[in-house]
Amino acid sequence: MMRTSIALLAALGLGSAATAQDLSIATGGTGGTYYPYGGALAELIGAHVDGASAVAEVTGASVENMALIAQEQSDIAFVLADTAYGAVNGTIDPFTDRAVDGQALASIYPNAVHIVTLAGSGIESLQDLVGKRVSVGAPGSGTEVNAEQLLSANGITYDDIDEQRLNFNETADALRDGDIDAGIWSVGPPTSSILNLAATTDIAFVPLTEEEVAAAQEVQPVFAAYELRAGTYDGVDEGVATIAIPNVLVVNAAMDEELAYQITSAIFEHTDELIAVHPAAEDTTVDFSVNSTPIPFHPGAIRYYDEVGAEVSDAQRP
């Protein structure tokens, strides 16, 4: 299914999503984690969900994906938790006039905010970004939402930097070519665009202080303190303090309950098949899902969690 912009989708008022036999999975750019994980999920659905096939679609990621769910142009979407929460509750643009009737199948892994620069750039702290050329993520992406939240919470506005809105691969290329000074990713580690950059260029990560993490959590409570583990990328020999946010699989509330149940079951009963494609799936567990999903689960997903004895909170039940 061809993807268009949010504005065009809204203008055209395009119709319903694909049937259960041909599911569309809205992911992100090819340089992030959403796309390869989405491809693995599509294979999983084809192998383990009766009568269904699926395809992973390249999109602008979280914000656009929630619009695709609202328009029923996609059946499943990868979405950062804060974007999912804001869209379902109508507290973020462009959903303030009409909240998305979305529900969750699962939270699948945390996104870590990566602030990357070149070794020797002199950028060693968040405040060092002031006056620099900084990629804050593709327009409509969860990365841009998280970047703005983190920066503004710590007294940095877009007026203080030369912001560039580039996707993951474009950010890596611009860093390598010296066209920007730093880039921000909100993505499950390790991600291919940074792996490839680190394989050819000496990079460095900008850590966050405890105070900067706390300030970010004041703005966005779903942020959690996180350490990017040493050895995740070439040349990163020590852990890097940062923040992380869960990634949620969102569907329209109109999804068939049996279909939602089968997809949720397949995810947790065959997680090894996801891990074989991307290590981020090592965090795909029932415990992580029920302890980090900020929006109500779909009734089909709740049926699975109840079967396995997971504790779903009242707030997570529609």
C-alpha positions as CSV (number, residue, x, y, z in Angstrom):
1,M,0.0,0.0,0.0
2,M,1.5,3.3,-1.0
3,R,2.1,5.8,1.8
4,T,1.2,9.5,1.6
5,S,1.5,12.4,4.0
6,I,-0.8,12.9,7.0
7,A,-2.2,16.0,5.5
8,L,-3.0,14.3,2.2
9,L,-4.6,11.3,4.1
10,A,-6.8,13.7,6.0
11,A,-7.7,15.6,2.9
12,L,-8.6,12.6,0.9
13,G,-10.3,10.8,3.7
14,L,-9.1,7.5,2.4
15,G,-11.0,4.4,3.3
16,S,-10.5,1.3,5.4
17,A,-7.4,-0.7,5.9
18,A,-6.5,-4.0,4.4
19,T,-8.4,-7.1,5.4
20,A,-7.0,-9.6,7.9
21,Q,-5.6,-11.5,5.0
22,D,-3.4,-8.6,3.9
23,L,-2.3,-6.6,6.9
24,S,-0.3,-3.4,6.6
25,I,2.3,-2.7,9.3
26,A,3.4,1.0,9.6
27,T,7.0,1.2,10.7
28,G,9.5,4.0,10.1
29,G,12.6,4.7,8.0
30,T,14.8,1.9,6.8
31,G,17.7,3.1,9.0
32,G,15.9,2.6,12.3
33,T,14.7,-0.4,14.3
34,Y,11.0,-0.2,13.4
35,Y,11.4,-1.3,9.8
36,P,13.5,-4.5,10.4
37,Y,11.4,-5.4,13.4
38,G,8.3,-4.8,11.4
39,G,9.6,-7.1,8.7
40,A,10.1,-9.8,11.3
41,L,6.6,-9.2,12.6
42,A,5.2,-9.5,9.2
43,E,6.9,-12.9,8.7
44,L,5.7,-14.0,12.2
45,I,2.1,-13.1,11.3
46,G,2.3,-15.0,8.0
47,A,3.7,-18.0,9.7
48,H,1.5,-18.2,12.9
49,V,-1.8,-16.2,12.4
50,D,-4.4,-18.2,10.6
51,G,-5.3,-16.9,7.1
52,A,-3.2,-13.7,7.5
53,S,-0.3,-12.2,5.7
54,A,1.4,-8.9,6.4
55,V,3.8,-6.4,4.9
56,A,6.0,-3.8,6.6
57,E,5.6,-0.3,5.2
58,V,8.2,2.5,5.3
59,T,6.6,5.6,6.9
60,G,7.6,8.8,8.8
61,A,7.2,6.8,12.1
62,S,5.2,7.6,15.2
63,V,3.1,10.6,14.5
64,E,2.3,9.7,10.9
65,N,1.7,6.1,12.1
66,M,-1.0,7.2,14.5
67,A,-2.7,9.1,11.7
68,L,-2.6,6.0,9.6
69,I,-4.3,4.1,12.4
70,A,-6.9,6.8,12.8
71,Q,-7.6,6.7,9.1
72,E,-7.5,2.9,9.1
73,Q,-4.9,3.0,6.4
74,S,-2.6,0.7,8.5
75,D,-3.6,-2.2,10.6
76,I,-0.7,-2.2,13.0
77,A,1.7,0.6,13.8
78,F,4.9,1.1,15.7
79,V,4.6,4.1,17.9
80,L,6.6,5.7,20.7
81,A,4.6,5.6,24.0
82,D,4.4,9.3,24.5
83,T,3.0,9.8,21.0
84,A,0.6,6.9,21.4
85,Y,-0.6,8.4,24.7
86,G,-1.0,11.9,23.4
87,A,-2.8,10.8,20.2
88,V,-5.3,8.5,22.1
89,N,-6.0,11.3,24.6
90,G,-6.0,14.1,22.1
91,T,-3.2,16.1,23.8
92,I,-0.7,16.5,21.0
93,D,-0.9,17.9,17.5
94,P,-2.3,16.9,15.0
95,F,-4.8,15.0,17.2
96,T,-6.1,17.7,19.5
97,D,-9.3,18.1,17.6
98,R,-9.9,14.4,17.1
99,A,-8.3,11.8,19.4
100,V,-7.3,8.5,17.8
101,D,-9.4,5.4,18.6
102,G,-6.3,3.3,19.1
103,Q,-5.5,0.5,21.4
104,A,-2.3,-1.5,22.1
105,L,-1.4,-5.0,21.4
106,A,1.9,-4.8,23.3
107,S,4.9,-2.7,24.3
108,I,7.8,-4.4,22.6
109,Y,11.1,-2.7,23.6
110,P,12.4,0.6,24.8
111,N,13.8,3.3,22.6
112,A,16.9,4.9,23.8
113,V,17.6,8.5,23.0
114,H,21.0,8.6,21.3
115,I,22.8,11.9,21.0
116,V,25.7,11.3,18.6
117,T,28.5,13.5,17.5
118,L,32.0,12.9,16.0
119,A,34.9,12.2,18.2
120,G,36.9,15.4,18.8
121,S,33.9,17.7,18.1
122,G,34.1,19.3,21.5
123,I,30.4,18.5,22.1
124,E,30.4,16.7,25.5
125,S,27.2,17.8,27.1
126,L,23.6,18.7,26.2
127,Q,24.3,22.4,26.7
128,D,27.2,22.1,24.1
129,L,24.5,21.7,21.4
130,V,23.6,25.4,21.7
131,G,24.7,27.2,18.5
132,K,25.4,23.9,16.7
133,R,23.8,22.2,13.7
134,V,21.7,19.4,15.1
135,S,19.4,16.8,13.4
136,V,16.3,16.4,15.6
137,G,14.7,13.6,13.5
138,A,12.4,13.3,10.5
139,P,9.3,15.5,10.4
140,G,6.4,13.6,12.0
141,S,8.7,11.2,13.8
142,G,8.7,10.2,17.5
143,T,12.4,11.1,17.5
144,E,11.6,14.8,16.8
145,V,8.9,14.7,19.5
146,N,11.4,13.3,22.0
147,A,14.2,15.6,20.9
148,E,12.1,18.7,21.4
149,Q,10.9,17.5,24.8
150,L,14.4,16.7,26.0
151,L,15.9,20.0,24.8
152,S,13.1,22.2,26.0
153,A,13.0,20.6,29.4
154,N,16.6,21.6,29.8
155,G,16.2,25.1,28.6
156,I,17.2,24.7,24.9
157,T,14.8,25.7,22.2
158,Y,15.0,25.4,18.4
159,D,16.0,29.0,18.4
160,D,19.2,28.0,20.2
161,I,20.3,25.5,17.6
162,D,20.4,25.2,13.9
163,E,17.9,22.3,13.7
164,Q,17.8,19.9,10.8
165,R,14.9,17.5,10.3
166,L,16.6,14.5,8.9
167,N,15.7,10.8,9.0
168,F,18.1,8.3,10.5
169,N,20.2,7.5,7.5
170,E,20.3,11.1,6.4
171,T,21.5,12.1,9.9
172,A,24.3,9.5,9.8
173,D,25.4,10.7,6.3
174,A,25.3,14.3,7.4
175,L,27.4,13.6,10.4
176,R,29.9,11.6,8.4
177,D,30.1,14.4,5.8
178,G,30.4,17.2,8.4
179,D,27.1,18.8,7.4
180,I,25.8,18.7,11.0
181,D,27.5,18.7,14.3
182,A,25.3,16.3,16.2
183,G,22.3,14.1,15.6
184,I,19.5,12.7,17.9
185,W,18.0,9.3,17.5
186,S,15.1,7.8,19.5
187,V,15.5,4.2,18.6
188,G,16.0,0.7,19.9
189,P,19.7,-0.1,20.2
190,P,21.6,-1.1,18.3
191,T,20.3,0.6,15.1
192,S,21.8,0.0,11.7
193,S,22.4,3.7,10.8
194,I,24.6,4.3,13.8
195,L,26.3,0.9,13.5
196,N,27.2,1.7,9.9
197,L,28.4,5.2,10.9
198,A,30.5,3.9,13.7
199,A,32.1,1.3,11.4
200,T,33.6,4.0,9.2
201,T,33.8,7.1,11.5
202,D,35.0,7.7,15.1
203,I,31.8,8.8,16.9
204,A,31.0,9.9,20.5
205,F,27.9,9.9,22.5
206,V,26.7,12.8,24.6
207,P,25.6,11.6,28.1
208,L,22.8,13.1,30.2
209,T,23.2,14.1,33.8
210,E,20.8,13.0,36.5
211,E,19.4,16.5,36.6
212,E,18.8,16.5,32.8
213,V,17.0,13.1,33.0
214,A,14.8,14.4,35.9
215,A,13.9,17.5,34.0
216,A,12.9,15.4,31.0
217,Q,10.7,13.2,33.2
218,E,8.9,16.3,34.5
219,V,7.9,17.1,30.9
220,Q,7.2,13.5,29.8
221,P,6.5,11.0,32.7
222,V,6.9,8.0,30.4
223,F,10.7,8.7,30.1
224,A,12.9,6.4,32.1
225,A,16.5,6.6,33.0
226,Y,18.5,4.2,30.8
227,E,22.1,3.3,30.2
228,L,23.3,2.6,26.7
229,R,25.5,-0.4,27.3
230,A,29.2,-0.3,26.6
231,G,30.1,-2.1,23.4
232,T,26.7,-1.5,21.7
233,Y,28.5,0.4,19.0
234,D,32.2,0.5,17.8
235,G,34.3,2.8,19.9
236,V,31.7,3.1,22.7
237,D,33.7,1.6,25.6
238,E,31.7,2.9,28.5
239,G,28.0,3.0,29.3
240,V,26.2,6.2,28.3
241,A,23.5,7.7,30.6
242,T,20.4,8.7,28.7
243,I,16.6,8.3,28.7
244,A,14.4,5.6,27.1
245,I,10.8,5.3,26.2
246,P,8.7,2.2,25.3
247,N,7.6,1.4,21.8
248,V,4.0,0.3,21.4
249,L,2.2,-1.7,18.8
250,V,-1.0,0.2,18.2
251,V,-4.1,-1.0,16.3
252,N,-7.5,0.6,15.7
253,A,-10.1,-0.3,18.3
254,A,-12.2,-1.7,15.4
255,M,-9.7,-4.6,14.8
256,D,-11.3,-8.0,15.1
257,E,-10.8,-9.5,18.6
258,E,-9.7,-12.9,17.4
259,L,-7.2,-11.4,15.1
260,A,-5.7,-9.2,17.8
261,Y,-5.5,-12.2,20.1
262,Q,-3.7,-14.3,17.5
263,I,-1.2,-11.6,16.7
264,T,-0.5,-10.9,20.4
265,S,-0.1,-14.6,21.1
266,A,2.2,-15.1,18.1
267,I,4.5,-12.2,19.3
268,F,5.1,-13.7,22.8
269,E,5.0,-17.4,21.9
270,H,7.5,-17.0,19.1
271,T,9.7,-14.2,20.3
272,D,12.8,-16.1,19.3
273,E,11.9,-15.6,15.6
274,L,11.9,-11.8,16.2
275,I,15.2,-11.9,18.1
276,A,16.8,-13.7,15.2
277,V,16.1,-10.6,13.1
278,H,16.8,-7.8,15.6
279,P,18.3,-8.0,19.1
280,A,15.8,-5.3,20.3
281,A,13.3,-8.1,20.6
282,E,15.2,-9.5,23.5
283,D,13.1,-6.9,25.5
284,T,9.8,-8.2,24.0
285,T,8.4,-9.9,27.1
286,V,4.9,-10.0,28.7
287,D,6.3,-8.4,31.9
288,F,7.8,-5.4,29.9
289,S,4.5,-5.0,28.0
290,V,2.1,-4.9,30.9
291,N,4.4,-2.7,33.0
292,S,5.1,-0.1,30.4
293,T,2.0,0.3,28.0
294,P,0.4,3.7,28.7
295,I,-2.8,3.2,26.7
296,P,-5.6,0.6,27.0
297,F,-4.9,-2.8,25.5
298,H,-7.2,-4.2,22.7
299,P,-9.6,-6.8,24.2
300,G,-8.0,-9.5,22.1
301,A,-4.6,-8.7,23.6
302,I,-6.1,-8.6,27.1
303,R,-7.5,-12.1,26.4
304,Y,-4.0,-13.3,25.9
305,Y,-2.5,-11.6,28.9
306,D,-5.3,-13.0,31.1
307,E,-4.6,-16.5,29.8
308,V,-0.9,-16.3,30.8
309,G,-1.7,-14.7,34.2
310,A,-0.2,-11.3,33.5
311,E,-1.4,-8.4,35.7
312,V,-3.2,-5.9,33.4
313,S,-4.2,-2.8,35.3
314,D,-7.6,-1.2,35.3
315,A,-6.2,1.7,33.4
316,Q,-5.0,-0.7,30.6
317,R,-8.5,-2.2,30.2
318,P,-10.8,-0.4,27.7
